Amino acid sequence: MTRRQVPIVIQDFRTIRKQECYYVDKTSHIRRLVSQGRYYFISRPGRFGKSLLVDTLRELFEGNETLFRGTDSPCL
């Protein structure tokens, strides 16, 4: 059994996926955000993944589909 790296201080989706780090898959939530909403205010305490969420959205809208393979929503 190989152990995955815990992505401490890694804030970009591409690096986490390329290095096969542990990742809590939030793509089903992202799909809901994109398809159902207009405006969102994302407020959470520091170190709770806001930057990673925004970077994941950036990768999605740039069309980097290969990064989403193997997630809950591979093609969003």
Summary of the structure (lengths in Angstrom):
residues: 76
radius of gyration: 12.7
end to end distance: 30.3
largest distance: 43.3
contacts: 148
relative contact order: 0.21
helix: 42%
strand: 0%
